[in-house]
Amino acid sequence: MARVAVIGGGISGLGTALMLGRRGHTVTLFEQDARQAGEDLNRDFFHWDRPRVPQAVQPHSFLAPVRTVLRTEAPDVYADLLARGAREYHDFDWFGEHPPHRAGDEDLVTLRTRRIVLEAALTAAVRRERTVEMRRGCRVRALAFGEGRPARVTGVQADAEMHQADLVVDASGRRSPVPAWLIAAGCRPPVVDSHRAGIAYLCRWYRLRADGPHDPGRVKAGSAAPFALAGVFPSDNDTFAVNLVLSTGDPTRGALTDPAVFEAAARSFPATAAWLDLDPEPQTAVLAMAGLDNRWTALADDDGPIVAGLVNAGDSLVHTNPTLGHGAALGLRAAQHIATHVDQIAADPNGYHTWTAQALRPWFDAQVTADRANEQRLTESSPSSDRRAAALAACAFDDPVVMRARAQVRHLLQPAEDAYGTDEVDRHVTAWLAARPDFSPQHDGPTRDQWDALIPG
């Protein structure tokens, strides 16, 4: 059995420690924040200042891999999630009645919950594992190195103590200090592929009133204007978030931090207006997040691994703009792979690097491509000129065959070219367009003049 040190107690770090511990490995989890997600979810979510985790208060929708990994590796954690208020939403729920079942349909499920609920369930499970020691309020300050080519990491220095390990897992997030430590130790530099996302997020959390309406009707989760996107994230325990996305260069971005302006803007989109019409109680100020990028950090180059005894996972490995919700899904997939193959990875990390490039990197590349298209569209405020692509998106909400393809892509189960590139999907989209000869790409949100009229001068 391996001795493993995990740096970072976020979702990826907790998941890695839990899955390793349940296989009998000895794990020490180091997390510099002394506070942990506990029993009071609302206090932890709304009043815990977490500057190193700015995404913690932003809305989340956990895709199929989160559910699949947890149900496989830790069904008790999944049950705890549901008991704490997380809700399952199947993509076919949009139609009311599901179409005849096909293999794989059972996985097209989103977990609707705040991030804190998943963190609390994972934390509780990790604390029960006898082979896992969780050291909170304990900061890893350096790596220990041994001989070898490449150099081998043999442990970590946590505060004043040196902790030996057969494998160190860096799950310390997008601001990980590990790459700098490796360079300072004389290792070849990690290979970093970074793309700035010129997109800003603003969200506000609400709670449905106990004595008020709870059903917004059959309304899509998102709406669009040429220069902005709006979405609603139904969540646990009668909470939901309204989210606006626009270019970081949009001159109205600063004004939207005013709650009154934010809500007026959100009401100009059908998707978010339907939820705000339920007269919910605001729970937060307007929470902004920008300065985002998509970054892939590989601890291997053309000559092979740059270091042995160390791998990265979660945002330390692949950090993506949260538009498509990839973070937790990719993080838990990496955690599962590490737990399953830890002995081989400790001996030689090359197989892990090969796996990440094959299994995770394509989704990073897809995010980069999507962000470039979104940034260009939001900046130029111009509709898509691709009629068939627009029809593909619209048709999914009328046709279960196309919705299935859309869901398979969204849940990281198939790449877009495979899911959409079948003769069956092509026939259904062609028939949908034939029935709508006047269809053209259009937005359901406000015009620029309408939007600007909502913003104080």
HUFEN-V386658 format. One record per residue. N is the residue number from 1. PSI is psi in whole degrees, -180 to 180 (* if undefined). OMEGA is omega in degrees with one decimal (* if undefined). Layout:
N;PSI;OMEGA  N;PSI;OMEGA
//
This chain:
1;145;-175.1  2;151;168.5  3;122;-173.8  4;134;171.5  5;127;178.9  6;123;178.8  7;113;177.3  8;128;-176.7  9;34;171.8  10;-162;-176.0  11;-45;-178.2  12;-43;179.2  13;-44;178.0  14;-45;180.0  15;-43;179.2  16;-48;-179.3  17;-43;-177.6  18;-48;-176.6  19;-35;174.7  20;-46;-179.5  21;-38;-179.1  22;-11;172.5  23;5;175.2  24;3;-180.0  25;153;179.2  26;119;-171.5  27;136;169.5  28;123;-177.9  29;123;-178.8  30;124;178.4  31;123;-173.8  32;-21;177.1  33;124;-177.5  34;-21;-178.1  35;148;177.9  36;157;177.4  37;128;-175.0  38;-142;-173.2  39;-29;-177.9  40;87;-174.0  41;-39;-178.0  42;-41;176.9  43;-45;-179.1  44;-38;-176.1  45;-47;-171.6  46;-17;-171.6  47;15;178.2  48;113;179.4  49;115;-175.0  50;74;-175.4  51;-25;179.7  52;-9;-179.4  53;68;-174.9  54;-23;-179.7  55;-7;-173.2  56;-33;-177.9  57;0;176.7  58;157;-177.9  59;148;179.1  60;148;164.1  61;119;-174.8  62;122;-172.9  63;175;-173.0  64;-43;-178.7  65;-31;177.4  66;-49;-179.8  67;-43;-177.0  68;-46;180.0  69;-45;-178.5  70;-42;-179.5  71;-28;178.0  72;-47;-171.3  73;-31;-172.5  74;69;-178.9  75;-26;176.6  76;-36;177.1  77;-41;179.6  78;-42;177.6  79;-38;178.4  80;-40;176.6  81;-48;-179.6  82;-39;179.8  83;-30;179.0  84;-4;173.2  85;-5;177.2  86;147;-175.9  87;141;175.9  88;138;174.2  89;117;177.1  90;140;-178.0  91;-28;178.0  92;-8;176.5  93;-22;177.1  94;-34;-176.1  95;-7;-176.3  96;-63;177.2  97;128;-178.6  98;147;175.9  99;170;176.4  100;138;-173.0  101;141;169.8  102;154;178.6  103;132;-179.4  104;-18;179.9  105;-29;-177.1  106;-17;-178.3  107;-4;-174.3  108;57;-172.6  109;130;173.5  110;139;171.0  111;117;179.6  112;107;-179.5  113;160;173.0  114;152;180.0  115;-37;-175.0  116;-29;-179.1  117;-43;176.8  118;-43;178.6  119;-42;-179.2  120;-42;-179.1  121;-42;177.9  122;-42;-179.7  123;-44;179.9  124;-40;-179.3  125;-42;179.5  126;-40;-179.1  127;-22;178.9  128;-15;-175.2  129;122;-173.8  130;-25;-179.2  131;6;179.1  132;126;174.1  133;123;179.5  134;118;179.1  135;96;178.3  136;153;-175.5  137;23;-176.2  138;113;-173.9  139;130;172.9  140;126;-173.8  141;-15;-178.0  142;165;172.9  143;151;172.1  144;139;-176.1  145;145;172.9  146;-173;-179.1  147;165;173.8  148;165;174.7  149;108;-1.5  150;171;178.0  151;146;-179.4  152;130;171.8  153;128;-176.1  154;0;178.8  155;-168;-178.4  156;151;170.7  157;114;-179.5  158;113;-169.8  159;-121;-176.7  160;2;-172.9  161;142;173.5  162;126;-176.4  163;118;-178.2  164;145;179.4  165;149;172.8  166;-28;179.1  167;137;173.4  168;132;177.4  169;117;177.0  170;105;175.8  171;38;-172.7  172;8;169.9  173;-176;-172.7  174;-16;176.3  175;28;-176.7  176;134;175.2  177;-7;-171.7  178;-46;178.6  179;-41;178.9  180;-38;178.5  181;-40;-179.3  182;-44;180.0  183;-43;179.8  184;-28;-179.5  185;-1;177.8  186;8;176.6  187;157;170.8  188;147;-176.3  189;146;171.7  190;153;178.5  191;112;-175.0  192;127;175.3  193;108;-172.4  194;137;-179.5  195;118;178.8  196;133;176.2  197;112;-176.8  198;51;-173.9  199;138;178.0  200;146;180.0  201;140;170.3  202;131;179.7  203;160;173.3  204;138;-178.7  205;144;-179.4  206;161;172.5  207;132;176.0  208;139;-178.2  209;141;-178.1  210;-35;-177.3  211;15;-177.7  212;-179;179.6  213;150;-179.1  214;-8;-173.1  215;113;179.0  216;-2;-176.3  217;-172;-176.7  218;89;-175.6  219;142;178.0  220;158;-178.9  221;-13;-176.5  222;153;174.6  223;166;-176.4  224;144;165.1  225;169;-179.9  226;-24;-171.4  227;1;-176.3  228;153;174.4  229;149;176.6  230;141;-179.7  231;158;175.2  232;140;-179.3  233;90;173.7  234;139;-172.5  235;-160;-175.3  236;156;169.8  237;46;175.0  238;19;174.3  239;156;171.0  240;159;178.9  241;142;169.8  242;134;-171.4  243;133;173.5  244;139;-179.3  245;132;176.9  246;172;-179.2  247;144;176.8  248;-20;179.1  249;2;-178.4  250;128;-175.5  251;-15;-178.8  252;-1;-172.9  253;-45;-177.7  254;-38;-177.7  255;-25;-176.1  256;-10;175.1  257;-12;172.2  258;123;-175.8  259;-39;-178.7  260;-41;178.8  261;-43;178.2  262;-47;-176.3  263;-38;177.4  264;-42;178.5  265;-43;-179.6  266;-33;179.7  267;-9;178.3  268;-1;176.3  269;134;-177.6  270;-42;-174.9  271;-49;-176.9  272;-30;177.9  273;-39;-178.1  274;-36;179.4  275;-38;178.0  276;-25;176.5  277;-11;176.1  278;1;178.4  279;55;179.6  280;166;177.4  281;121;176.3  282;141;-178.9  283;-18;-177.1  284;170;165.0  285;-177;173.8  286;124;-174.8  287;119;-175.8  288;149;175.3  289;128;177.3  290;-160;-178.5  291;35;-173.9  292;153;172.3  293;168;170.1  294;123;-174.4  295;128;176.3  296;124;-178.2  297;104;-177.3  298;131;175.9  299;34;176.5  300;147;176.1  301;-163;-177.1  302;-21;179.6  303;2;179.2  304;-167;-179.7  305;139;177.7  306;-12;-179.8  307;151;173.9  308;162;178.4  309;8;-177.1  310;132;170.5  311;163;177.5  312;155;-177.9  313;167;-179.5  314;-147;-176.6  315;-18;174.8  316;-29;178.2  317;-56;-175.9  318;113;178.6  319;123;-178.2  320;147;169.4  321;134;-169.1  322;10;-178.0  323;-46;-174.2  324;0;173.7  325;33;-174.6  326;-25;-164.9  327;-62;-176.3  328;-35;-178.9  329;-48;179.5  330;-36;179.1  331;-44;-179.1  332;-29;174.3  333;-42;177.3  334;-41;178.9  335;-43;179.3  336;-41;-179.4  337;-43;178.2  338;-46;-179.1  339;-37;-177.7  340;-32;-171.9  341;27;-170.1  342;-39;-178.0  343;-44;178.1  344;-40;-178.7  345;-40;178.1  346;-36;180.0  347;-40;-177.4  348;112;-175.4  349;-1;-173.0  350;-39;179.4  351;-37;177.8  352;-44;-179.9  353;-38;177.6  354;-43;179.7  355;-46;-178.8  356;-39;179.9  357;-35;-178.0  358;-40;-171.8  359;-31;-173.9  360;-36;-175.2  361;-39;179.4  362;-32;-179.9  363;-32;172.4  364;-48;-179.7  365;-38;178.5  366;-38;178.4  367;-43;179.0  368;-45;180.0  369;-45;-180.0  370;-40;-179.1  371;-39;177.6  372;-42;-179.9  373;-43;179.7  374;-45;-178.7  375;-42;178.9  376;-43;-177.8  377;-44;-178.1  378;-35;-179.5  379;-42;-176.6  380;-13;-179.3  381;44;-178.3  382;140;178.6  383;159;176.3  384;141;177.3  385;0;-177.9  386;97;-174.8  387;-41;-177.1  388;-38;177.4  389;-41;177.2  390;-38;178.1  391;-37;178.8  392;-43;179.4  393;-44;-177.7  394;-38;-176.8  395;-31;-177.3  396;-30;-176.6  397;-1;174.0  398;-22;-168.9  399;115;-178.5  400;-30;179.6  401;-45;179.7  402;-35;175.7  403;-38;178.3  404;-45;178.5  405;-45;178.2  406;-44;-178.6  407;-38;179.3  408;-37;176.6  409;-47;-176.7  410;-37;-177.4  411;15;174.5  412;32;-178.9  413;-30;176.4  414;144;172.7  415;156;-174.4  416;-40;-176.8  417;-28;178.2  418;-46;-176.4  419;-44;-177.7  420;-15;-171.6  421;26;179.4  422;157;177.1  423;-35;-178.1  424;-47;178.7  425;-41;179.4  426;-43;178.7  427;-42;-176.5  428;-40;178.7  429;-40;178.2  430;-44;179.0  431;-39;179.5  432;-44;179.0  433;-38;179.6  434;-33;178.9  435;-9;-178.3  436;68;-174.7  437;-21;-178.6  438;6;-177.2  439;137;172.9  440;151;179.3  441;132;179.2  442;165;-178.9  443;152;177.6  444;2;178.9  445;-171;-174.9  446;160;169.9  447;169;178.8  448;-41;179.6  449;-42;178.0  450;-41;179.6  451;-49;-177.4  452;-30;179.0  453;-22;179.1  454;-16;-172.7  455;126;179.3  456;142;-178.5  457;*;*
//
